Amino acid sequence: MSYLSTKGALLTASLLLGALPTLTCGGGGTSSPSPSPSPITSPPQPGSPSLPDLSGDWTGTLESSSFPTRTIAARFIQMADCVDGSWNTVSESRWVGAISAFARPGSLDGQMSFEFPGSGSRLCSGVGNIKGEATNDRATLTWTMTSYNTDTCTSGGVPNQMLVNIQHK
């Protein structure tokens, strides 16, 4: 297939996908609506709790009885209830990782990975479950380790549980 025919196929597919909302969301016809009976007034339904908006930049601390409190920064993107992002220590030895979680009204639940200097020049890495309270402005999350690389992490160097306290910037 030539470059131009591939480009033409992509353009055609894009135009078709762009037209779908007008075809499926009531934008296709101009027929007049049928008469409807007068609505009966009913009391308003109570609003369901909303998901916290966790997208953006965050700062805070990573705490454990196994090491001094570390200052961290995080950046999240959110699509509906899916929250993904990265985090890192701001000073001290460089710790980095990723977060993939689901937002629920008032909470966050998912997984958080880490990587930090291990034995010698190797990096210690692992993952744990993260869960806790979350709002648009702050989150207090408990991070429980589920696995880590025993070849590169020193014995006792990875705490079983840590506390993540962050605030929206």
Protein Blocks (a to p, Z undefined) as FASTA:
>chain_A
ZZklmmmmmmmmmmmmmmmmmmmnopmbccdcddddddddddddddddddddfedcdddd
dddfkbccdddddddddehjbccdddddfbljdddddddddddehiacdddddddddehj
bccdddddddddddfkbccdddddfbdcfklmcghkacfbdcdddddZZ
